[in-house]
Amino acid sequence: MISNKTIKVLVVDDSIFFREWVSRGLSEEPGIEVVATAKDPFDARDKILMYKPDVMTCDVEMPKMNGIEFIRKLLPQYPIPVIVVSSISNAVFEAMNAGAVDFVVKPEAGRQNLNQFIKDLVEKIKIASNAKIIQNKEVKGIYTDKANESYNSYKIIAIGASTGGTEAIFKILKELPPTVPGIVIVQHIPPVFSKMFAERLNKFTDLEVKEAETGDYVERGKALIAPGDKHMIVRKIADRLKVECFAGEKVNGHCPSVDVLFESVAETAGKDAIGVILTGMGSDGAKGLLSMRRNGAYTIGQDESSSVVYGMPRVAYNIGAVCKQYPLDKIASSLVEVLK
C-alpha cells in the first residue's frame, strides 16, 4: 500500500541539466518533494546525512565512483531505497543485484519521451518509498548434475513477479537443477530488457533461458521469459505445452500480465502445474494463482520478510490462492521437494 505522506527525494546525476530537469518534473507531482540534488556519490553521501531522503534516484555512469559501486557501499550503512537511472544496458541488473529497488531508462530527446520518463519515475518512487531494502548475497547453485531426479507428473512451473523480481527469479533459477519441468515467467519489465534479462539468466544458471516467442515449447530444463511488451499464454498441443505471445491491452496495469499467464496455465495444465508468485506491488497474478489452485495446481507465495514489496504475494495469500508461503531462499529447495 502506497503511503499518502510526502516522499522526500534525492536526485543524483553528474549532469546539472538532467538534475534540474528531473527536479522540476518531480516537484510538480503532489506528494513528492525533491529535498536536494547531488553531482556525484560523495556529494550524495553528504546530502543523505543532511536531508535524510526517503528515496534516492541515481545515475549509473558518474565520475569518481559509478552508481553500482556506490549502491554496494552505501546500503549497508544507509539503507535507502534507490531507483537507478540508466541507458539500455546490463548495468541495470548489476544495480538490482547491488540492492537497488528498481530502474528507469534514461530518456532520449523528444518531449513525449521526457514526459513518460517522469511519469514512470514518479510511479517507481512511490513504490520504492514502501519497499524493503534487501542486501543481496552471492547465489551459488546448490544442485549438481547428479540431481538427475525422476520427478512426478508436474509438467510446468509458472512464475510471476514485479518490483524486486529480477533478483528473486535469478536466485530461484540459480538453485534449480536442469532436470526441472519447463518454466514460464512473467516479470514486469520494459521491452528490450526482457531479452537481456533472459540472456543473463541463461548465462548464470544451469537452465536454458530465452525470451519467449510464439511456438516455443515448454520443455524440461528450459525457462521462457515473456517479452516486455507482450502477454504470454500457454496452449496445449496434443500432449505438449506451447506458448503464444501477443500484443494486447494492459491487464491489472501490465503487459505482460501475470494473471493472463496464470489463467492460461490453470486451464491447460491443471493439477500438472506449480504456480509461484513473488515480490511486487499490486495484485497482478493473485486471481490467476487462485484459478491454478482451484484447478489442482500446487501454489507457492514469497513471504513478507523476504519480499522487496509484499503486494502481489500478500493479495494472493489473503484470497486463498497460496498453498504455502516461503522466504525467497527456501523456494527453490521447496520446489524440488514438491517435484519429488
Secondary structure by P-SEA (a helix, b strand, c coil): cccccbbbbbbbcccaaaaaaaaaaaaaccccccccccccaaaaaaaaaaccccbbbbbcccccccaaaaaaacccccbbbbbbbbcccaaaaaaaaaccccccccccccaaaaaaaaaaaaaaaaaaaabbbbbccccccccccccccccccccbbbbbbccaaaaaaaaaaaaccccccbbbbbccccaaaaaaaaaaaaaccccccccccccccccccbbbbccccbbbbbbbcccbbbbbbbbbcccccccccaaaaaaaaaacccccbbbbbcccccccaaaaaaaaaaabbbbbbbcccccccccaaaaaaaaccccccccccaaaaaaaaaac
